Amino acid sequence: MQTGGRRVATRYLTLLGRPNELGRDRLGIIASRKLGGAVVRNRAKRRIREVFRRAAAAPAPEGFDLVVIPRRDLVDAPFAALTADFDSARRRLPRAGPARRPS
């Protein structure tokens, strides 16, 4: 994902994406221990999956392999704000610059 991918950072999440040949989006989630305990990480992942399901109903011109890295504020954020944040990041993804590998 780091090679040839694109990165968009928002208030509640960081979205990494790379075009795929499937014509639909696929989702991966990275929730590290820095986010919180198991309960907090699982809640964040459930919320991200639900946002993705709702966003996947709208057809996209090209498919992306998406990796979401949640931020701490995501867990307590209102669902509508989280949805708007994800949609905004997803729309900006095709225009975003390349993802940088950490040094």
C-alpha positions in Angstrom: 0.0 0.0 0.0 2.9 2.3 0.7 4.2 1.9 -2.8 2.0 3.4 -5.5 -0.6 4.3 -2.9 -2.0 7.7 -1.8 -2.6 9.1 1.6 -5.3 11.4 3.0 -5.3 12.5 6.6 -8.5 13.8 8.3 -9.6 14.6 11.8 -10.8 11.1 12.6 -8.7 8.9 10.4 -5.9 8.4 7.9 -6.9 6.8 4.6 -4.4 5.0 2.4 -5.6 3.9 -1.0 -4.4 2.4 -4.2 -6.4 1.7 -7.4 -7.3 -1.9 -8.0 -8.6 -3.7 -11.1 -11.8 -5.0 -9.5 -14.0 -1.9 -10.0 -15.0 -1.9 -6.4 -13.5 -0.8 -3.1 -11.9 -3.2 -0.6 -11.3 -2.3 3.1 -8.5 -3.0 5.5 -8.2 -1.5 9.0 -5.1 -0.9 11.2 -6.0 -0.3 14.8 -2.9 -0.4 16.9 -2.7 -0.5 20.7 -2.0 3.2 20.7 -5.7 3.7 20.0 -6.7 2.0 23.3 -7.6 -1.4 24.7 -9.3 -4.2 22.8 -12.8 -2.8 23.5 -11.8 0.6 22.1 -10.1 -0.9 19.0 -13.0 -3.2 18.2 -15.5 -0.3 18.5 -13.4 1.8 16.2 -13.2 -1.1 13.6 -17.0 -1.7 13.8 -17.7 2.0 13.2 -15.3 2.1 10.3 -16.8 -1.0 8.7 -20.3 0.5 9.0 -19.2 3.7 7.4 -17.6 1.8 4.6 -20.8 -0.3 4.0 -22.9 2.8 3.7 -20.4 4.5 1.5 -20.1 1.4 -0.8 -23.7 1.8 -1.7 -22.8 4.8 -3.9 -21.0 3.7 -7.1 -17.4 4.8 -7.6 -15.8 5.3 -11.0 -12.8 3.2 -10.0 -12.1 0.7 -7.3 -9.6 1.3 -4.5 -7.9 -0.9 -2.0 -8.4 1.2 1.2 -6.6 1.0 4.5 -8.0 3.0 7.3 -6.0 4.0 10.4 -8.3 5.4 13.0 -7.4 8.3 15.3 -8.4 8.5 19.0 -11.2 11.0 18.4 -13.0 8.5 16.1 -14.3 6.4 18.9 -16.3 9.2 20.5 -17.2 11.2 17.3 -20.8 11.5 16.2 -21.5 9.0 13.5 -22.6 11.7 11.0 -19.3 13.5 11.4 -17.4 10.3 11.0 -19.3 9.5 7.8 -18.7 13.0 6.4 -15.0 12.7 7.3 -14.7 9.3 5.5 -16.6 10.5 2.4 -14.5 13.6 2.2 -11.2 11.6 2.4 -12.5 9.1 -0.1 -13.4 11.8 -2.6 -9.9 13.4 -2.2 -8.0 10.2 -2.5 -7.7 10.1 -6.3 -6.1 13.5 -6.3 -3.9 12.9 -3.2 -0.1 12.7 -3.4 1.8 9.4 -3.0 2.0 7.8 0.4 5.4 8.2 2.0 7.3 5.3 3.6 8.4 6.0 7.1 12.1 6.3 7.5 
